[in-house]
Amino acid sequence: VAATLSQLPVKPQNLLVTGGGRRNPVMVRLLAEACQIPAVPVEHHGFNGDAIEAEAFAWLAVRHVRGLPISWPETTGVPAPLPGGFITFP
C-alpha cells in the first residue's frame, strides 16, 4: 500500500481500511505508520466493512460471467482489457 501511494499524483489524507485486517489494531497502526497517514476502519465513514469485500467479489464475478473486463492496461499492465480467471464446477 505504501509503495502504491507514492505513485499517486496526490497523497490521500487518510486510508479507509476494510476486510478482516481492519479489526486488528496492530495491523492498522503499522499500515498507518508505513504510509505516514492515518488509517481508520471504513465504519468511521459510515460504510459496512463486512459487506465491501463480498460486494467487490460479486461485482468481479458478474463482470466475468458477462465477459466484461476486470483488469485494464492502465491499472495492471495487461496487454488489453481482460475478464480474468476461470469458473470451474466440480
mmCIF file as gemmi writes it, N, C-alpha and C atoms, coordinates in Angstrom:
data_model
loop_
_atom_site.group_PDB
_atom_site.id
_atom_site.type_symbol
_atom_site.label_atom_id
_atom_site.label_alt_id
_atom_site.label_comp_id
_atom_site.label_asym_id
_atom_site.label_entity_id
_atom_site.label_seq_id
_atom_site.pdbx_PDB_ins_code
_atom_site.Cartn_x
_atom_site.Cartn_y
_atom_site.Cartn_z
_atom_site.occupancy
_atom_site.B_iso_or_equiv
_atom_site.pdbx_formal_charge
_atom_site.auth_seq_id
_atom_site.auth_asym_id
_atom_site.pdbx_PDB_model_num
ATOM 1 N N . VAL Axp A 1 ? 0.837 -1.184 0 1 0 ? 1 A 1
ATOM 2 C CA . VAL Axp A 1 ? 0 0 0 1 0 ? 1 A 1
ATOM 3 C C . VAL Axp A 1 ? 0.878 1.242 0 1 0 ? 1 A 1
ATOM 4 N N . ALA Axp A 2 ? 1.896 1.248 0.849 1 0 ? 2 A 1
ATOM 5 C CA . ALA Axp A 2 ? 2.782 2.417 0.936 1 0 ? 2 A 1
ATOM 6 C C . ALA Axp A 2 ? 3.469 2.675 -0.405 1 0 ? 2 A 1
ATOM 7 N N . ALA Axp A 3 ? 3.931 1.626 -1.076 1 0 ? 3 A 1
ATOM 8 C CA . ALA Axp A 3 ? 4.595 1.789 -2.373 1 0 ? 3 A 1
ATOM 9 C C . ALA Axp A 3 ? 3.626 2.341 -3.41 1 0 ? 3 A 1
ATOM 10 N N . THR Axp A 4 ? 2.385 1.892 -3.383 1 0 ? 4 A 1
ATOM 11 C CA . THR Axp A 4 ? 1.39 2.365 -4.339 1 0 ? 4 A 1
ATOM 12 C C . THR Axp A 4 ? 1.069 3.838 -4.11 1 0 ? 4 A 1
ATOM 13 N N . LEU Axp A 5 ? 1.002 4.26 -2.852 1 0 ? 5 A 1
ATOM 14 C CA . LEU Axp A 5 ? 0.697 5.664 -2.557 1 0 ? 5 A 1
ATOM 15 C C . LEU Axp A 5 ? 1.719 6.603 -3.185 1 0 ? 5 A 1
ATOM 16 N N . SER Axp A 6 ? 2.959 6.153 -3.277 1 0 ? 6 A 1
ATOM 17 C CA . SER Axp A 6 ? 3.998 7.015 -3.859 1 0 ? 6 A 1
ATOM 18 C C . SER Axp A 6 ? 3.772 7.241 -5.35 1 0 ? 6 A 1
ATOM 19 N N . GLN Axp A 7 ? 2.93 6.44 -5.986 1 0 ? 7 A 1
ATOM 20 C CA . GLN Axp A 7 ? 2.659 6.581 -7.417 1 0 ? 7 A 1
ATOM 21 C C . GLN Axp A 7 ? 1.463 7.481 -7.705 1 0 ? 7 A 1
ATOM 22 N N . LEU Axp A 8 ? 0.731 7.865 -6.674 1 0 ? 8 A 1
ATOM 23 C CA . LEU Axp A 8 ? -0.442 8.71 -6.878 1 0 ? 8 A 1
ATOM 24 C C . LEU Axp A 8 ? -0.04 10.161 -7.095 1 0 ? 8 A 1
ATOM 25 N N . PRO Axp A 9 ? -0.796 10.896 -7.911 1 0 ? 9 A 1
ATOM 26 C CA . PRO Axp A 9 ? -0.463 12.309 -8.119 1 0 ? 9 A 1
ATOM 27 C C . PRO Axp A 9 ? -0.665 13.146 -6.857 1 0 ? 9 A 1
ATOM 28 N N . VAL Axp A 10 ? -1.621 12.75 -6.018 1 0 ? 10 A 1
ATOM 29 C CA . VAL Axp A 10 ? -1.886 13.448 -4.759 1 0 ? 10 A 1
ATOM 30 C C . VAL Axp A 10 ? -2.046 12.392 -3.674 1 0 ? 10 A 1
ATOM 31 N N . LYS Axp A 11 ? -1.329 12.552 -2.594 1 0 ? 11 A 1
ATOM 32 C CA . LYS Axp A 11 ? -1.424 11.587 -1.498 1 0 ? 11 A 1
ATOM 33 C C . LYS Axp A 11 ? -2.741 11.795 -0.76 1 0 ? 11 A 1
ATOM 34 N N . PRO Axp A 12 ? -3.48 10.7 -0.473 1 0 ? 12 A 1
ATOM 35 C CA . PRO Axp A 12 ? -4.739 10.86 0.26 1 0 ? 12 A 1
ATOM 36 C C . PRO Axp A 12 ? -4.502 11.357 1.686 1 0 ? 12 A 1
ATOM 37 N N . GLN Axp A 13 ? -5.534 11.923 2.271 1 0 ? 13 A 1
ATOM 38 C CA . GLN Axp A 13 ? -5.429 12.436 3.633 1 0 ? 13 A 1
ATOM 39 C C . GLN Axp A 13 ? -5.512 11.325 4.664 1 0 ? 13 A 1
ATOM 40 N N . ASN Axp A 14 ? -6.173 10.209 4.305 1 0 ? 14 A 1
ATOM 41 C CA . ASN Axp A 14 ? -6.235 9.06 5.207 1 0 ? 14 A 1
ATOM 42 C C . ASN Axp A 14 ? -6.544 7.808 4.401 1 0 ? 14 A 1
ATOM 43 N N . LEU Axp A 15 ? -6.396 6.667 5.046 1 0 ? 15 A 1
ATOM 44 C CA . LEU Axp A 15 ? -6.705 5.382 4.428 1 0 ? 15 A 1
ATOM 45 C C . LEU Axp A 15 ? -7.958 4.814 5.074 1 0 ? 15 A 1
ATOM 46 N N . LEU Axp A 16 ? -8.868 4.333 4.267 1 0 ? 16 A 1
ATOM 47 C CA . LEU Axp A 16 ? -10.04 3.637 4.773 1 0 ? 16 A 1
ATOM 48 C C . LEU Axp A 16 ? -9.755 2.146 4.651 1 0 ? 16 A 1
ATOM 49 N N . VAL Axp A 17 ? -9.751 1.455 5.773 1 0 ? 17 A 1
ATOM 50 C CA . VAL Axp A 17 ? -9.344 0.054 5.815 1 0 ? 17 A 1
ATOM 51 C C . VAL Axp A 17 ? -10.574 -0.84 5.899 1 0 ? 17 A 1
ATOM 52 N N . THR Axp A 18 ? -10.62 -1.84 5.019 1 0 ? 18 A 1
ATOM 53 C CA . THR Axp A 18 ? -11.711 -2.799 5.023 1 0 ? 18 A 1
ATOM 54 C C . THR Axp A 18 ? -11.135 -4.205 5.073 1 0 ? 18 A 1
ATOM 55 N N . GLY Axp A 19 ? -11.981 -5.206 5.081 1 0 ? 19 A 1
ATOM 56 C CA . GLY Axp A 19 ? -11.52 -6.58 5.206 1 0 ? 19 A 1
ATOM 57 C C . GLY Axp A 19 ? -11.261 -6.918 6.667 1 0 ? 19 A 1
ATOM 58 N N . GLY Axp A 20 ? -10.932 -8.153 6.912 1 0 ? 20 A 1
ATOM 59 C CA . GLY Axp A 20 ? -10.733 -8.619 8.276 1 0 ? 20 A 1
ATOM 60 C C . GLY Axp A 20 ? -9.616 -7.911 9.009 1 0 ? 20 A 1
ATOM 61 N N . GLY Axp A 21 ? -8.605 -7.456 8.283 1 0 ? 21 A 1
ATOM 62 C CA . GLY Axp A 21 ? -7.482 -6.777 8.913 1 0 ? 21 A 1
ATOM 63 C C . GLY Axp A 21 ? -7.849 -5.497 9.629 1 0 ? 21 A 1
ATOM 64 N N . ARG Axp A 22 ? -8.97 -4.911 9.263 1 0 ? 22 A 1
ATOM 65 C CA . ARG Axp A 22 ? -9.375 -3.66 9.909 1 0 ? 22 A 1
ATOM 66 C C . ARG Axp A 22 ? -9.689 -3.87 11.387 1 0 ? 22 A 1
ATOM 67 N N . ARG Axp A 23 ? -9.906 -5.106 11.783 1 0 ? 23 A 1
ATOM 68 C CA . ARG Axp A 23 ? -10.214 -5.42 13.187 1 0 ? 23 A 1
ATOM 69 C C . ARG Axp A 23 ? -8.955 -5.679 14.005 1 0 ? 23 A 1
ATOM 70 N N . ASN Axp A 24 ? -7.813 -5.634 13.355 1 0 ? 24 A 1
ATOM 71 C CA . ASN Axp A 24 ? -6.542 -5.873 14.014 1 0 ? 24 A 1
ATOM 72 C C . ASN Axp A 24 ? -5.863 -4.521 14.249 1 0 ? 24 A 1
ATOM 73 N N . PRO Axp A 25 ? -5.935 -3.999 15.48 1 0 ? 25 A 1
ATOM 74 C CA . PRO Axp A 25 ? -5.389 -2.662 15.729 1 0 ? 25 A 1
ATOM 75 C C . PRO Axp A 25 ? -3.896 -2.552 15.449 1 0 ? 25 A 1
ATOM 76 N N . VAL Axp A 26 ? -3.161 -3.621 15.644 1 0 ? 26 A 1
ATOM 77 C CA . VAL Axp A 26 ? -1.721 -3.58 15.364 1 0 ? 26 A 1
ATOM 78 C C . VAL Axp A 26 ? -1.503 -3.434 13.858 1 0 ? 26 A 1
ATOM 79 N N . MET Axp A 27 ? -2.24 -4.192 13.06 1 0 ? 27 A 1
ATOM 80 C CA . MET Axp A 27 ? -2.102 -4.104 11.614 1 0 ? 27 A 1
ATOM 81 C C . MET Axp A 27 ? -2.479 -2.712 11.106 1 0 ? 27 A 1
ATOM 82 N N . VAL Axp A 28 ? -3.558 -2.162 11.622 1 0 ? 28 A 1
ATOM 83 C CA . VAL Axp A 28 ? -3.994 -0.826 11.194 1 0 ? 28 A 1
ATOM 84 C C . VAL Axp A 28 ? -2.947 0.214 11.584 1 0 ? 28 A 1
ATOM 85 N N . ARG Axp A 29 ? -2.402 0.1 12.783 1 0 ? 29 A 1
ATOM 86 C CA . ARG Axp A 29 ? -1.356 1.044 13.23 1 0 ? 29 A 1
ATOM 87 C C . ARG Axp A 29 ? -0.117 0.937 12.352 1 0 ? 29 A 1
ATOM 88 N N . LEU Axp A 30 ? 0.328 -0.288 12.049 1 0 ? 30 A 1
ATOM 89 C CA . LEU Axp A 30 ? 1.505 -0.48 11.204 1 0 ? 30 A 1
ATOM 90 C C . LEU Axp A 30 ? 1.268 0.039 9.785 1 0 ? 30 A 1
ATOM 91 N N . LEU Axp A 31 ? 0.057 -0.136 9.273 1 0 ? 31 A 1
ATOM 92 C CA . LEU Axp A 31 ? -0.29 0.389 7.956 1 0 ? 31 A 1
ATOM 93 C C . LEU Axp A 31 ? -0.188 1.91 7.952 1 0 ? 31 A 1
ATOM 94 N N . ALA Axp A 32 ? -0.748 2.537 8.976 1 0 ? 32 A 1
ATOM 95 C CA . ALA Axp A 32 ? -0.689 3.997 9.085 1 0 ? 32 A 1
ATOM 96 C C . ALA Axp A 32 ? 0.757 4.485 9.183 1 0 ? 32 A 1
ATOM 97 N N . GLU Axp A 33 ? 1.554 3.779 9.962 1 0 ? 33 A 1
ATOM 98 C CA . GLU Axp A 33 ? 2.964 4.17 10.104 1 0 ? 33 A 1
ATOM 99 C C . GLU Axp A 33 ? 3.723 4.012 8.788 1 0 ? 33 A 1
ATOM 100 N N . ALA Axp A 34 ? 3.502 2.913 8.093 1 0 ? 34 A 1
ATOM 101 C CA . ALA Axp A 34 ? 4.193 2.671 6.825 1 0 ? 34 A 1
ATOM 102 C C . ALA Axp A 34 ? 3.809 3.7 5.769 1 0 ? 34 A 1
ATOM 103 N N . CYS Axp A 35 ? 2.539 4.116 5.788 1 0 ? 35 A 1
ATOM 104 C CA . CYS Axp A 35 ? 2.031 5.065 4.784 1 0 ? 35 A 1
ATOM 105 C C . CYS Axp A 35 ? 2.163 6.511 5.229 1 0 ? 35 A 1
ATOM 106 N N . GLN Axp A 36 ? 2.442 6.709 6.493 1 0 ? 36 A 1
ATOM 107 C CA . GLN Axp A 36 ? 2.587 8.045 7.082 1 0 ? 36 A 1
ATOM 108 C C . GLN Axp A 36 ? 1.329 8.895 6.93 1 0 ? 36 A 1
ATOM 109 N N . ILE Axp A 37 ? 0.172 8.238 7.007 1 0 ? 37 A 1
ATOM 110 C CA . ILE Axp A 37 ? -1.118 8.92 7.05 1 0 ? 37 A 1
ATOM 111 C C . ILE Axp A 37 ? -2.047 8.095 7.939 1 0 ? 37 A 1
ATOM 112 N N . PRO Axp A 38 ? -3.073 8.721 8.517 1 0 ? 38 A 1
ATOM 113 C CA . PRO Axp A 38 ? -3.996 7.966 9.365 1 0 ? 38 A 1
ATOM 114 C C . PRO Axp A 38 ? -4.708 6.851 8.596 1 0 ? 38 A 1
ATOM 115 N N . ALA Axp A 39 ? -4.922 5.737 9.275 1 0 ? 39 A 1
ATOM 116 C CA . ALA Axp A 39 ? -5.673 4.619 8.72 1 0 ? 39 A 1
ATOM 117 C C . ALA Axp A 39 ? -6.821 4.321 9.674 1 0 ? 39 A 1
ATOM 118 N N . VAL Axp A 40 ? -8.034 4.282 9.153 1 0 ? 40 A 1
ATOM 119 C CA . VAL Axp A 40 ? -9.205 4.047 10.001 1 0 ? 40 A 1
ATOM 120 C C . VAL Axp A 40 ? -10.122 3.027 9.353 1 0 ? 40 A 1
ATOM 121 N N . PRO Axp A 41 ? -10.812 2.22 10.159 1 0 ? 41 A 1
ATOM 122 C CA . PRO Axp A 41 ? -11.793 1.296 9.587 1 0 ? 41 A 1
ATOM 123 C C . PRO Axp A 41 ? -12.876 2.057 8.825 1 0 ? 41 A 1
ATOM 124 N N . VAL Axp A 42 ? -13.387 1.458 7.766 1 0 ? 42 A 1
ATOM 125 C CA . VAL Axp A 42 ? -14.378 2.123 6.922 1 0 ? 42 A 1
ATOM 126 C C . VAL Axp A 42 ? -15.642 2.506 7.686 1 0 ? 42 A 1
ATOM 127 N N . GLU Axp A 43 ? -15.904 1.815 8.788 1 0 ? 43 A 1
ATOM 128 C CA . GLU Axp A 43 ? -17.095 2.141 9.592 1 0 ? 43 A 1
ATOM 129 C C . GLU Axp A 43 ? -17.062 3.584 10.097 1 0 ? 43 A 1
ATOM 130 N N . HIS Axp A 44 ? -15.876 4.147 10.251 1 0 ? 44 A 1
ATOM 131 C CA . HIS Axp A 44 ? -15.769 5.543 10.703 1 0 ? 44 A 1
ATOM 132 C C . HIS Axp A 44 ? -16.357 6.522 9.692 1 0 ? 44 A 1
ATOM 133 N N . HIS Axp A 45 ? -16.573 6.05 8.479 1 0 ? 45 A 1
ATOM 134 C CA . HIS Axp A 45 ? -17.155 6.896 7.43 1 0 ? 45 A 1
ATOM 135 C C . HIS Axp A 45 ? -18.507 6.365 6.971 1 0 ? 45 A 1
ATOM 136 N N . GLY Axp A 46 ? -19.108 5.485 7.772 1 0 ? 46 A 1
ATOM 137 C CA . GLY Axp A 46 ? -20.462 5.029 7.502 1 0 ? 46 A 1
ATOM 138 C C . GLY Axp A 46 ? -20.596 3.831 6.578 1 0 ? 46 A 1
ATOM 139 N N . PHE Axp A 47 ? -19.48 3.19 6.219 1 0 ? 47 A 1
ATOM 140 C CA . PHE Axp A 47 ? -19.543 2.023 5.338 1 0 ? 47 A 1
ATOM 141 C C . PHE Axp A 47 ? -19.628 0.74 6.163 1 0 ? 47 A 1
ATOM 142 N N . ASN Axp A 48 ? -20.134 -0.312 5.55 1 0 ? 48 A 1
ATOM 143 C CA . ASN Axp A 48 ? -20.215 -1.613 6.192 1 0 ? 48 A 1
ATOM 144 C C . ASN Axp A 48 ? -18.987 -2.423 5.802 1 0 ? 48 A 1
ATOM 145 N N . GLY Axp A 49 ? -18.026 -2.502 6.7 1 0 ? 49 A 1
ATOM 146 C CA . GLY Axp A 49 ? -16.771 -3.182 6.411 1 0 ? 49 A 1
ATOM 147 C C . GLY Axp A 49 ? -16.908 -4.667 6.17 1 0 ? 49 A 1
ATOM 148 N N . ASP Axp A 50 ? -17.975 -5.28 6.65 1 0 ? 50 A 1
ATOM 149 C CA . ASP Axp A 50 ? -18.185 -6.703 6.408 1 0 ? 50 A 1
ATOM 150 C C . ASP Axp A 50 ? -18.759 -6.954 5.019 1 0 ? 50 A 1
ATOM 151 N N . ALA Axp A 51 ? -19.347 -5.955 4.401 1 0 ? 51 A 1
ATOM 152 C CA . ALA Axp A 51 ? -20 -6.149 3.104 1 0 ? 51 A 1
ATOM 153 C C . ALA Axp A 51 ? -19.114 -5.756 1.925 1 0 ? 51 A 1
ATOM 154 N N . ILE Axp A 52 ? -18.193 -4.843 2.114 1 0 ? 52 A 1
ATOM 155 C CA . ILE Axp A 52 ? -17.445 -4.292 0.976 1 0 ? 52 A 1
ATOM 156 C C . ILE Axp A 52 ? -16.697 -5.367 0.195 1 0 ? 52 A 1
ATOM 157 N N . GLU Axp A 53 ? -15.969 -6.248 0.88 1 0 ? 53 A 1
ATOM 158 C CA . GLU Axp A 53 ? -15.211 -7.273 0.169 1 0 ? 53 A 1
ATOM 159 C C . GLU Axp A 53 ? -16.146 -8.208 -0.58 1 0 ? 53 A 1
ATOM 160 N N . ALA Axp A 54 ? -17.25 -8.623 0.045 1 0 ? 54 A 1
ATOM 161 C CA . ALA Axp A 54 ? -18.21 -9.501 -0.625 1 0 ? 54 A 1
ATOM 162 C C . ALA Axp A 54 ? -18.812 -8.809 -1.842 1 0 ? 54 A 1
ATOM 163 N N . GLU Axp A 55 ? -19.131 -7.536 -1.717 1 0 ? 55 A 1
ATOM 164 C CA . GLU Axp A 55 ? -19.692 -6.794 -2.847 1 0 ? 55 A 1
ATOM 165 C C . GLU Axp A 55 ? -18.68 -6.685 -3.985 1 0 ? 55 A 1
ATOM 166 N N . ALA Axp A 56 ? -17.419 -6.473 -3.656 1 0 ? 56 A 1
ATOM 167 C CA . ALA Axp A 56 ? -16.39 -6.37 -4.691 1 0 ? 56 A 1
ATOM 168 C C . ALA Axp A 56 ? -16.243 -7.688 -5.454 1 0 ? 56 A 1
ATOM 169 N N . PHE Axp A 57 ? -16.214 -8.807 -4.717 1 0 ? 57 A 1
ATOM 170 C CA . PHE Axp A 57 ? -16.084 -10.096 -5.402 1 0 ? 57 A 1
ATOM 171 C C . PHE Axp A 57 ? -17.323 -10.415 -6.223 1 0 ? 57 A 1
ATOM 172 N N . ALA Axp A 58 ? -18.489 -10.027 -5.774 1 0 ? 58 A 1
ATOM 173 C CA . ALA Axp A 58 ? -19.707 -10.232 -6.56 1 0 ? 58 A 1
ATOM 174 C C . ALA Axp A 58 ? -19.653 -9.413 -7.844 1 0 ? 58 A 1
ATOM 175 N N . TRP Axp A 59 ? -19.189 -8.175 -7.753 1 0 ? 59 A 1
ATOM 176 C CA . TRP Axp A 59 ? -19.059 -7.301 -8.929 1 0 ? 59 A 1
ATOM 177 C C . TRP Axp A 59 ? -18.095 -7.925 -9.928 1 0 ? 59 A 1
ATOM 178 N N . LEU Axp A 60 ? -16.948 -8.415 -9.429 1 0 ? 60 A 1
ATOM 179 C CA . LEU Axp A 60 ? -15.97 -9.056 -10.313 1 0 ? 60 A 1
ATOM 180 C C . LEU Axp A 60 ? -16.554 -10.304 -10.967 1 0 ? 60 A 1
ATOM 181 N N . ALA Axp A 61 ? -17.294 -11.111 -10.207 1 0 ? 61 A 1
ATOM 182 C CA . ALA Axp A 61 ? -17.879 -12.342 -10.745 1 0 ? 61 A 1
ATOM 183 C C . ALA Axp A 61 ? -18.899 -12.04 -11.834 1 0 ? 61 A 1
ATOM 184 N N . VAL Axp A 62 ? -19.752 -11.076 -11.631 1 0 ? 62 A 1
ATOM 185 C CA . VAL Axp A 62 ? -20.761 -10.728 -12.64 1 0 ? 62 A 1
ATOM 186 C C . VAL Axp A 62 ? -20.086 -10.221 -13.902 1 0 ? 62 A 1
ATOM 187 N N . ARG Axp A 63 ? -19.074 -9.39 -13.754 1 0 ? 63 A 1
ATOM 188 C CA . ARG Axp A 63 ? -18.364 -8.892 -14.937 1 0 ? 63 A 1
ATOM 189 C C . ARG Axp A 63 ? -17.716 -10.056 -15.685 1 0 ? 63 A 1
ATOM 190 N N . HIS Axp A 64 ? -17.144 -10.996 -14.947 1 0 ? 64 A 1
ATOM 191 C CA . HIS Axp A 64 ? -16.506 -12.141 -15.601 1 0 ? 64 A 1
ATOM 192 C C . HIS Axp A 64 ? -17.538 -12.968 -16.364 1 0 ? 64 A 1
ATOM 193 N N . VAL Axp A 65 ? -18.647 -13.288 -15.73 1 0 ? 65 A 1
ATOM 194 C CA . VAL Axp A 65 ? -19.691 -14.101 -16.367 1 0 ? 65 A 1
ATOM 195 C C . VAL Axp A 65 ? -20.207 -13.416 -17.63 1 0 ? 65 A 1
ATOM 196 N N . ARG Axp A 66 ? -20.267 -12.104 -17.624 1 0 ? 66 A 1
ATOM 197 C CA . ARG Axp A 66 ? -20.751 -11.358 -18.797 1 0 ? 66 A 1
ATOM 198 C C . ARG Axp A 66 ? -19.654 -11.083 -19.821 1 0 ? 66 A 1
ATOM 199 N N . GLY Axp A 67 ? -18.435 -11.557 -19.533 1 0 ? 67 A 1
ATOM 200 C CA . GLY Axp A 67 ? -17.328 -11.349 -20.466 1 0 ? 67 A 1
ATOM 201 C C . GLY Axp A 67 ? -16.783 -9.935 -20.456 1 0 ? 67 A 1
ATOM 202 N N . LEU Axp A 68 ? -17.062 -9.19 -19.401 1 0 ? 68 A 1
ATOM 203 C CA . LEU Axp A 68 ? -16.581 -7.815 -19.282 1 0 ? 68 A 1
ATOM 204 C C . LEU Axp A 68 ? -15.239 -7.789 -18.561 1 0 ? 68 A 1
ATOM 205 N N . PRO Axp A 69 ? -14.404 -6.817 -18.864 1 0 ? 69 A 1
ATOM 206 C CA . PRO Axp A 69 ? -13.089 -6.791 -18.234 1 0 ? 69 A 1
ATOM 207 C C . PRO Axp A 69 ? -13.138 -6.457 -16.744 1 0 ? 69 A 1
ATOM 208 N N . ILE Axp A 70 ? -12.154 -7.028 -16.038 1 0 ? 70 A 1
ATOM 209 C CA . ILE Axp A 70 ? -11.934 -6.669 -14.63 1 0 ? 70 A 1
ATOM 210 C C . ILE Axp A 70 ? -10.498 -6.184 -14.434 1 0 ? 70 A 1
ATOM 211 N N . SER Axp A 71 ? -9.736 -6.198 -15.513 1 0 ? 71 A 1
ATOM 212 C CA . SER Axp A 71 ? -8.341 -5.773 -15.473 1 0 ? 71 A 1
ATOM 213 C C . SER Axp A 71 ? -8.056 -4.97 -16.735 1 0 ? 71 A 1
ATOM 214 N N . TRP Axp A 72 ? -7.357 -3.834 -16.574 1 0 ? 72 A 1
ATOM 215 C CA . TRP Axp A 72 ? -7.103 -2.93 -17.681 1 0 ? 72 A 1
ATOM 216 C C . TRP Axp A 72 ? -5.612 -2.601 -17.768 1 0 ? 72 A 1
ATOM 217 N N . PRO Axp A 73 ? -5.127 -2.283 -18.985 1 0 ? 73 A 1
ATOM 218 C CA . PRO Axp A 73 ? -3.713 -1.943 -19.138 1 0 ? 73 A 1
ATOM 219 C C . PRO Axp A 73 ? -3.269 -0.801 -18.217 1 0 ? 73 A 1
ATOM 220 N N . GLU Axp A 74 ? -4.127 0.162 -18.022 1 0 ? 74 A 1
ATOM 221 C CA . GLU Axp A 74 ? -3.762 1.332 -17.207 1 0 ? 74 A 1
ATOM 222 C C . GLU Axp A 74 ? -3.606 1 -15.723 1 0 ? 74 A 1
ATOM 223 N N . THR Axp A 75 ? -4.25 -0.06 -15.266 1 0 ? 75 A 1
ATOM 224 C CA . THR Axp A 75 ? -4.199 -0.374 -13.839 1 0 ? 75 A 1
ATOM 225 C C . THR Axp A 75 ? -3.315 -1.564 -13.51 1 0 ? 75 A 1
ATOM 226 N N . THR Axp A 76 ? -3.218 -2.535 -14.423 1 0 ? 76 A 1
ATOM 227 C CA . THR Axp A 76 ? -2.451 -3.739 -14.109 1 0 ? 76 A 1
ATOM 228 C C . THR Axp A 76 ? -1.373 -4.062 -15.129 1 0 ? 76 A 1
ATOM 229 N N . GLY Axp A 77 ? -1.346 -3.343 -16.253 1 0 ? 77 A 1
ATOM 230 C CA . GLY Axp A 77 ? -0.332 -3.597 -17.267 1 0 ? 77 A 1
ATOM 231 C C . GLY Axp A 77 ? -0.639 -4.74 -18.217 1 0 ? 77 A 1
ATOM 232 N N . VAL Axp A 78 ? -1.844 -5.306 -18.149 1 0 ? 78 A 1
ATOM 233 C CA . VAL Axp A 78 ? -2.204 -6.359 -19.1 1 0 ? 78 A 1
ATOM 234 C C . VAL Axp A 78 ? -2.213 -5.777 -20.51 1 0 ? 78 A 1
ATOM 235 N N . PRO Axp A 79 ? -2.029 -6.619 -21.545 1 0 ? 79 A 1
ATOM 236 C CA . PRO Axp A 79 ? -1.943 -6.082 -22.905 1 0 ? 79 A 1
ATOM 237 C C . PRO Axp A 79 ? -3.255 -5.49 -23.43 1 0 ? 79 A 1
ATOM 238 N N . ALA Axp A 80 ? -4.379 -5.951 -22.896 1 0 ? 80 A 1
ATOM 239 C CA . ALA Axp A 80 ? -5.7 -5.471 -23.32 1 0 ? 80 A 1
ATOM 240 C C . ALA Axp A 80 ? -6.663 -5.702 -22.159 1 0 ? 80 A 1
ATOM 241 N N . PRO Axp A 81 ? -7.813 -5.017 -22.137 1 0 ? 81 A 1
ATOM 242 C CA . PRO Axp A 81 ? -8.789 -5.298 -21.08 1 0 ? 81 A 1
ATOM 243 C C . PRO Axp A 81 ? -9.15 -6.787 -21.063 1 0 ? 81 A 1
ATOM 244 N N . LEU Axp A 82 ? -9.122 -7.387 -19.882 1 0 ? 82 A 1
ATOM 245 C CA . LEU Axp A 82 ? -9.355 -8.83 -19.76 1 0 ? 82 A 1
ATOM 246 C C . LEU Axp A 82 ? -10.417 -9.141 -18.71 1 0 ? 82 A 1
ATOM 247 N N . PRO Axp A 83 ? -11.233 -10.205 -18.986 1 0 ? 83 A 1
ATOM 248 C CA . PRO Axp A 83 ? -12.238 -10.587 -17.987 1 0 ? 83 A 1
ATOM 249 C C . PRO Axp A 83 ? -11.634 -11.321 -16.792 1 0 ? 83 A 1
ATOM 250 N N . GLY Axp A 84 ? -10.508 -11.976 -16.976 1 0 ? 84 A 1
ATOM 251 C CA . GLY Axp A 84 ? -9.788 -12.608 -15.877 1 0 ? 84 A 1
ATOM 252 C C . GLY Axp A 84 ? -10.396 -13.886 -15.356 1 0 ? 84 A 1
ATOM 253 N N . GLY Axp A 85 ? -9.538 -14.819 -15.024 1 0 ? 85 A 1
ATOM 254 C CA . GLY Axp A 85 ? -9.919 -16.027 -14.312 1 0 ? 85 A 1
ATOM 255 C C . GLY Axp A 85 ? -10.749 -17.025 -15.089 1 0 ? 85 A 1
ATOM 256 N N . PHE Axp A 86 ? -11.052 -18.131 -14.411 1 0 ? 86 A 1
ATOM 257 C CA . PHE Axp A 86 ? -11.866 -19.195 -14.963 1 0 ? 86 A 1
ATOM 258 C C . PHE Axp A 86 ? -12.879 -19.612 -13.916 1 0 ? 86 A 1
ATOM 259 N N . ILE Axp A 87 ? -14.041 -20.002 -14.365 1 0 ? 87 A 1
ATOM 260 C CA . ILE Axp A 87 ? -15.042 -20.543 -13.453 1 0 ? 87 A 1
ATOM 261 C C . ILE Axp A 87 ? -15.123 -22.033 -13.75 1 0 ? 87 A 1
ATOM 262 N N . THR Axp A 88 ? -14.903 -22.838 -12.731 1 0 ? 88 A 1
ATOM 263 C CA . THR Axp A 88 ? -14.991 -24.293 -12.894 1 0 ? 88 A 1
ATOM 264 C C . THR Axp A 88 ? -15.958 -24.841 -11.859 1 0 ? 88 A 1
ATOM 265 N N . PHE Axp A 89 ? -16.573 -25.919 -12.206 1 0 ? 89 A 1
ATOM 266 C CA . PHE Axp A 89 ? -17.505 -26.579 -11.298 1 0 ? 89 A 1
ATOM 267 C C . PHE Axp A 89 ? -16.996 -27.999 -11.047 1 0 ? 89 A 1
ATOM 268 N N . PRO Axp A 90 ? -17.101 -28.448 -9.814 1 0 ? 90 A 1
ATOM 269 C CA . PRO Axp A 90 ? -16.602 -29.802 -9.503 1 0 ? 90 A 1
ATOM 270 C C . PRO Axp A 90 ? -17.334 -30.882 -10.257 1 0 ? 90 A 1
